[in-house]
Amino acid sequence: MSIYNRLKGDLGVALKGIALNVDLLNGCHMRCPSCAVGSFGRRPHKLMDLDKFKRILDWAGHVRRVMLYVYSDPCMHPLLHLFVRECYDRGIDSWISTVLQGTTCNFDKVLKEKPTEFRISFAGWDHMEYYQKNARKQVFNRKIRKVCSLPQNVATDWTMAFHVYRDNQHEIPRAKALAEKYKLKFVALPCIFMVGEKIVRKDYSEQDLELISRLVETPEEAIASMKHDRTYCKMWKQITLDAKGDLYLCQLLYQDEFRLGNFEELSRSQVLKAMRTHPFCRECMQSGMHTYQECYGEFIKYDDPITYAEKKRRVKP
């Protein structure tokens, strides 16, 4: 095997770098039913400190981007701007997503540090308190006015991700007009059920089934329409950590059974090997669940990430 292929076989890590998914805090103000926090409850509360974040970046090696959220809103961390600055100083892309509820960061400071993407996630006004549990319309309206009045640096992609359900599609024009008013890229994003272990095991609660009945596509319908490669998973190019620095099998899984250990206990190569050889990975790939979050492309790369995914990843009827 050539050196090139050996490097390529290590998830492309040596050639392009890996992606990190990092929760800066365990716990979330929200209890969204589409999220594992809403399904299982939040992890014991913990704020990550900046020194630990620096050690994680050093441990990871060549990092191409850091998604500063997995199961939390990073804007609930009061020192978020320092984490964004650390990424920027190292030449690493940083992604932020917020629902503009329960936030404690200084948005002015955060945005001055030039995150690569600043995303506002929104499910409309009429059913906000169901789809984004604990959210309040008046809080959203007030904060979006405040945040979007700040200077928009050209280094940052400003986006509104409107989460589409069966019963909120009438609000798309209003949400799109709001995004255009504030010069946000607008993406109407069919909501997905983000609890991977339940999809693989078909272990749905009554609450889960109620939420799934409101989706544009059930997980099973979406997976059935996707192209399946049962020998490869794009999550092998990503490493997921919580606020304590604990490593998880992938960002699609939440429960403690998928905790691999702490980053200070394991080498990066040990983690990457564990991800490829874990028995649940084989089960997941056989079910096709690993394709579910490929229903849309990266917002930064594509003007229309939904159409991109439809063309590249969907099975033609």
N, C-alpha and C positions, 0 to 999 in steps of 0.2 A: 504493500500500500504506500502511495506517495505521501510526502510530508503534508502536501496540500489537503489530501483526503483525510489524513489523520486529524488535522486541525478542524476541517469541516465536520468530521464526525463528532467532535467535542462540542456539539450544538452551535457551531459557528462562533464560539466564544472568543477564540484567539484571533479570528479574522474581523469580527464586527463588534464584539463586546456583548455583554448580557444586559437584560433589563431587570431592574429591581422594582418590586411592588412592596412599599413600606408603609405600614400604619404608624403615624407619628403619635397616635394615642390609641389605647384600647378603650372601648366604650364609645357610645355615640348618643347624641341628643335624640336621634330619630329611632324609630322602630318600624321601618318600612317593611311591609309584608313580602315584598319581592326579594328581600335581603336576608342573609343568614342571621343577622342580628335580630331581625323581627321573628325569624323562625325558631332560633335556639336561645336567644338572650345574649347579652353582651359579655365579653370577657372581663375579668377583674380589671378595674381602671388603672391605667398607667400612662404617664406622659414620657415620651422619649426625650432624653437630653441630647444636646448637640454633640458632645464628645462621643457618645455611643454611635450616633449617626456617622460621624467621621470615621470611626473604627470599622463600621459596616462597609463604607465605601472603600476603605483601604483593603479590607478582607476580600471584597468582591472583585477587585482588580479592575479590568477594563470594562467600565460601565457606560452604556450608550444612552440610557435614559432611566429616570427614577419617577415612577408613579407614586406620589406622596399620599396615597390613600389605597385602602383595600376594603375595609369594613368600618370606615369612619370618615368624618368630614375633616380634612386637615386644617380648615380654617377655625376649628375649635382649639387649635394649639396656639397659645398666646405668643410664641416665638417663631411662628412659621417663617417669617421673613429671613431668619438666620439659616434655616435649612435650605431655602431657595437660593440664598446667597452662596452657600457652600457648593451647591450644584453648579451654579453659574461660574464661580471661580475655578472650578475643575473642568469646565467645558462640557458638563453633562446636562442634557435636556431634563427639565422637570415639569411634571404635569400636576395640576391642581383641579379638583372638582368640589363644588360646594352647593348646598341647597339653601344657603343664606339663612340658616336657622341656628340659633345657639352658638353663633361664632364669637370668638374672643380675640382673634388676631387683629392686627392693625393693617387694614387692607391697603392703605397708602404705602406703608413700608414694604408690604409683600410685593406689590406691583412694581415698585421701584427697583426691586431685585431681579426683574425680568424673567419670570417663569416662562417656559416655552408655551404652555397652554394654560389658560384660565377658563375653566368650564363652569357654567351655571346650569345645574340639573333641576328640571322643573317638570311637574306633572299637571299643570293647569290649576285653575282656581276652584272649580266646582267641587272636585273630589280631593282637594289637596290633603285634607286631614286623614283620609283613608290611605292614599297612595304614598304619602310622605308623613307617616305617623308622627304626631306632635308638632307638625308644621302649622304656621298661622299665616293667613293671607296678608294681614296688615304688616307683619314682620317682613315677609318677602317683598311686598310693594315698597316698603320704606328702604330696605337694604339695597334693592336693585337700583333704586334712584341714587342712593348715596355712592355705591360702588362704581356705577357706570358714569358718574360725574367726574371720576378720577381720570387723569391723563392715560391714554391707551398707547403704550409704547409699541413701536412696530416690531419689537423683538418678541412680543407675546401675541399668540392667537387667542382672541376672545370668542367664546362659543356659548350658545345656549343649546343644550340638549333637551328637547321636549320629549318626555317619555309617553309614548302613545299606547292607549288602551282602547278597548271597544267603545267605552262610554265617555271618552274625553276628546274625540276627534273633532267635535264641533268647535273646540277651543284653539285648534291649530292656527287659524287665521289671526286670531287675537294675539296669540303668543308670538307668531312670526312678525306681526306689526311691532310688538314690543321689542323684539330682537333688532329689527331694522332701525327703530328709533334710537337704540343705544349702540348701533354699529357692531352687533354681534353676529357671527356666523350662525345661522339657524339650521339645526338638524332635527327633523322629526324622527325619533328613534323608537321603533317598536320595542316595548319593554320586554325584558326577559326575566325569568325566574332564576335568581342567582344563588341557588343552593344545590351545588353539584352532587353531593352525596345522596340527596333525596331523589334527584332525577335518575341516577344510576340504579338506586335500590327501589325506586317506586314507593318510597316511604313517606307519603304525603299526609299531612294532618288536614283536618277539616278547614282550617284557616288557609292552608296552602291551596287546597282545591278551590276555595272561594276566590282567591287571587288569580289562580290559573284560568278560571272561567272568564275572567275579565281581560285576559291577554288577547292580542290580535292573533297569535299562534300559540298553542300549547308547546311546551318543550319538545314533546314527542313529534308534533307536526313540523316544527322547525328543523329538528334533527333529521327527520325523514327526507327533507328537501335538500339537505346539505351533501356535498361530496365528502366521502369518508376515506381517509387514509389511516388504516388501522395499524400502520407500522411507524407512524411519526406523530408527534404532538407539538404544536407551537409553544406550549407551556414549558417545554424543555429548554427554551431560551430565556426563561424568566425565573427569578428567585423571589420568594415571598416571605416577608418577615413581619412580625407584630411589633408593638412598641417596646417589648422587653428584649427584642432581638431574637425571639424564638422563630425558627424556620418551619414553614409548613410545606406540605407536598406540592401544592400549587395554589394559585389565587382563587380557584373554583371551589376549594374545600375549606371548611371552617372548624370542624370539631377537633378536640384534643387528640383523637386517635391518629390524626394526620400530622401531628407535630413531630418533626424529625430530630429536634434538639436545638441548642442555642448556637448562634454563629461563632461564639468563642470556644465551643466544644468541638466543632466540626470544620474540616477544610472545605473549600469550595468544591473541590473534585469529589469529595465524599457526598456532598449534597446532590451534585449533578448525577452521580451514579445511583444514589438512592431514588431519585426521581424517575430514572429510566427502568429500574428493576422492581419498584414497589408493586405488589400484587394488585392493589386497587387501580393502578394505572392501566394494567391490562384489561381489567374489568370495565373501566371507564371507556377505553378506546374501543373495546368490542361493542359497547352500547352506542358509540358515536357521540357521547356527551361532550367529548373534548372539542367537537366542532361547533357546539352551541353558541359560544361567544364569538364565533366568526361570522355572525349574522350581519356585521357591519365592519367597515375598515377603520383605520386610525383617522381621527378627525383632522389632524395636522397634515397628513399626506394627501388627503382627497377632499375636493370641494363637495362631493356628494358621496360620503362613505357608505350609504345604504345601496345606491345603485352599483357602486364598485363591488360590493359583496354579492349582490344579485348576479352580476355578470361572471365573477370569478369563482364563486363558491357554491352557488345554488345549482341543483340538478335541473337541466332543462326539461320541461314537461313533454 
